[in-house]
Amino acid sequence: MERLQKFLANSGIASRRKCEELIMAGKVKVNGKIVTELGTKIEPGVDQVEYNGQIVKQNEKKVYILLNKPIGYVTTSHDQFNRDTVLDLVKAKERIVPVGRLDMYTSGALILSNDGDFIYKVTHPKHEINKTYTVTVKGIITAEEVQKLRNGVEIENYTTRPAKVKILKTDKDKNQSRLEITIHEGKNRQVRKMCEAIGKKVLALHRSKIGDIGVKDLEIGMWRYLTNKEKEDLLK
């Protein structure tokens, strides 16, 4: 027996947390009946599960993909506004979903998978996986402002955890600074809000690495499969 939300996640419908929302919203049927209880268990291969009127089949082959996301694509499986999504870029046979998210105007490293357990472990805060960003901000940043980012700043009544921050370049002619910021939290638009908290507007944002997995050798818009070692290192 397997929990319904885990079965849906392992079938590539969405992350486990999102699948829980779908169940509670009454969008999932088991053997023809709508179920809304998160404790529901099913027998894969015996019980028939439906989502959006389609029978859900368990994915057998697990895939783990790294995408160098371009600006202008939303990180979702389906977009209600019919915008381009990251799944328009990754042409995998399996039904995959994004592991975490990047906002529409942020480029860089994004993992996609159909392994519900992997997605749950990688996105859970307790694993504290580092995410490294290259950030271009308006203005010349000071050592004091860098230290504030390192110590933690308040965003929406929440104080961020200590971050690794270093200045990559300052350009007085353009009145810009480029930073590298490494965090292990996953608050919505966190890096942008951190920079706003010290009075700096973000002009460009790129996630260069997830853990030790980078996209330096992967062109924007291109993707590849993770190696077994990369996958295992993420879960350590």
C-alpha positions in Angstrom: 0.0 0.0 0.0 1.2 3.5 -0.8 -0.1 7.0 0.2 -2.0 8.6 -2.6 0.0 11.8 -2.6 3.2 9.8 -2.9 1.8 7.7 -5.8 0.8 10.9 -7.6 4.2 12.5 -7.1 6.0 9.4 -8.2 3.8 9.4 -11.3 5.1 12.9 -12.2 1.8 14.8 -11.5 3.4 17.4 -9.3 5.5 17.7 -6.1 4.2 15.8 -3.1 3.1 19.0 -1.4 1.2 20.1 -4.5 -0.4 16.7 -4.8 -1.7 17.0 -1.3 -3.3 20.3 -2.4 -4.9 18.6 -5.4 -6.3 15.8 -3.2 -7.8 18.2 -0.7 -9.3 20.2 -3.6 -11.2 17.2 -4.7 -9.4 16.8 -8.0 -8.4 13.1 -7.6 -10.5 10.0 -7.9 -9.7 6.5 -6.6 -11.8 3.7 -8.3 -14.2 6.3 -9.6 -14.8 8.1 -6.3 -13.4 11.6 -5.3 -11.1 11.4 -2.3 -10.0 14.3 -0.2 -8.3 12.6 2.8 -4.5 12.8 2.8 -4.3 9.5 4.7 -5.8 7.6 1.7 -3.7 4.6 0.7 -3.9 2.8 -2.6 -2.5 -0.4 -4.1 -0.5 0.5 -7.3 -1.5 -1.6 -10.2 -4.8 -2.6 -8.5 -6.6 0.6 -7.6 -7.4 3.0 -10.4 -6.4 6.6 -9.8 -7.6 9.5 -11.9 -6.5 13.1 -12.1 -8.3 15.6 -14.4 -10.3 12.8 -15.9 -7.1 10.9 -16.9 -5.9 7.6 -15.5 -2.6 8.0 -13.7 0.0 5.4 -14.4 3.1 4.9 -12.2 6.3 5.9 -13.9 8.8 3.1 -13.8 11.9 4.9 -15.1 13.1 7.7 -12.8 14.8 10.6 -14.5 16.7 13.6 -13.1 17.4 16.5 -15.4 19.3 19.7 -15.1 18.1 22.7 -17.2 19.8 26.1 -17.7 16.6 28.1 -17.6 16.3 31.2 -19.8 14.5 34.3 -18.7 10.8 34.5 -19.8 9.8 30.9 -18.8 7.7 30.1 -15.8 8.6 27.2 -13.5 5.4 25.2 -13.5 3.9 22.2 -15.3 0.8 24.1 -16.5 0.3 27.8 -16.6 -3.2 29.3 -16.3 -2.1 32.3 -18.4 -0.7 30.2 -21.2 2.8 31.5 -20.8 5.8 29.5 -21.9 6.9 26.9 -19.2 10.2 25.1 -18.6 8.5 21.9 -19.8 8.4 23.5 -23.3 12.2 23.4 -23.2 12.7 19.8 -21.9 11.5 17.2 -24.3 11.7 14.1 -22.0 9.4 11.1 -22.7 8.6 10.9 -19.0 6.1 13.2 -17.2 8.4 15.4 -15.1 7.9 18.4 -12.8 10.3 21.2 -11.6 12.1 20.6 -8.4 11.7 23.9 -6.6 11.3 27.0 -8.7 12.8 30.1 -10.3 10.8 33.2 -11.0 10.1 34.1 -14.6 12.8 36.8 -14.7 15.5 34.6 -13.2 17.7 32.3 -15.3 19.9 29.4 -14.4 20.1 26.0 -12.7 16.8 24.1 -12.4 16.3 20.4 -11.7 13.3 18.5 -13.1 12.3 14.9 -12.1 9.5 12.4 -11.8 10.9 10.9 -8.6 8.6 12.0 -5.8 10.9 10.9 -3.0 13.8 12.7 -4.6 11.8 15.9 -5.1 10.6 15.8 -1.5 14.1 15.3 0.0 15.7 18.0 -2.2 13.1 20.6 -1.5 12.7 20.0 2.2 14.3 22.8 4.3 16.0 20.4 6.7 18.4 19.3 3.9 19.8 22.8 3.5 21.1 22.4 0.0 23.1 25.5 -1.1 21.9 27.5 -4.0 24.4 30.0 -5.6 23.3 33.1 -7.5 25.1 35.7 -9.5 23.3 39.0 -8.9 23.7 42.4 -10.7 22.4 45.3 -8.6 22.0 49.0 -9.2 24.5 51.1 -7.3 27.9 50.5 -5.8 27.6 48.1 -2.9 29.5 48.8 0.3 31.3 46.4 2.7 28.7 47.3 5.3 25.8 46.2 3.0 27.6 43.0 2.2 28.0 42.3 5.9 24.3 42.8 6.4 23.5 40.2 3.8 25.9 37.8 5.4 24.4 38.3 8.8 20.8 38.1 7.7 18.2 40.7 6.8 14.6 41.1 7.5 12.2 40.4 4.7 8.4 40.3 5.4 8.8 39.8 9.1 11.3 37.1 8.6 15.1 37.3 9.2 17.1 35.4 6.6 19.7 32.9 7.7 23.4 33.8 7.3 24.5 33.8 3.7 27.8 33.6 1.8 28.3 36.8 -0.1 31.2 38.2 -2.1 31.6 41.1 -4.5 32.6 39.9 -8.0 32.7 43.3 -9.7 31.8 47.0 -9.3 31.4 49.4 -12.2 31.3 53.0 -11.3 30.6 54.1 -14.9 27.5 52.0 -15.1 26.7 52.4 -11.4 26.4 48.7 -10.9 27.7 45.9 -8.7 27.9 42.2 -9.3 27.7 39.8 -6.4 27.7 36.1 -5.7 25.2 35.1 -3.0 24.8 31.5 -1.6 21.8 30.6 0.5 20.2 27.3 1.5 16.7 28.6 2.1 14.0 28.7 -0.5 11.7 31.6 0.3 9.8 33.1 -2.6 12.0 35.6 -4.5 14.4 35.6 -1.5 17.5 36.9 -3.2 15.6 39.8 -4.8 14.1 40.7 -1.4 17.4 40.4 0.4 18.9 43.0 -2.0 15.9 45.2 -1.7 16.3 45.1 2.1 19.7 46.8 1.8 18.3 49.3 -0.8 19.7 47.6 -3.9 17.5 46.9 -6.9 18.2 43.7 -8.8 18.9 44.2 -12.5 19.8 40.6 -13.3 19.6 37.3 -11.4 21.1 34.0 -12.4 21.3 30.8 -10.4 24.7 29.3 -11.2 24.6 26.2 -8.9 22.4 23.9 -6.9 24.7 22.3 -4.4 27.9 21.6 -6.4 25.9 21.2 -9.7 26.5 24.1 -12.0 25.4 25.2 -15.4 28.6 26.9 -16.5 29.1 24.4 -19.3 25.4 24.2 -20.3 24.1 26.8 -22.7 21.0 28.8 -21.8 17.9 26.8 -22.7 19.8 23.5 -22.9 19.4 20.5 -20.6 21.1 17.2 -19.6 20.6 14.3 -17.3 22.2 14.3 -13.9 24.9 11.7 -13.3 24.3 9.2 -10.5 27.0 10.9 -8.4 25.4 14.3 -8.8 22.0 12.9 -7.7 23.6 11.1 -4.7 25.6 14.1 -3.7 22.4 16.2 -3.5 20.8 13.7 -1.2 23.7 13.5 1.2 
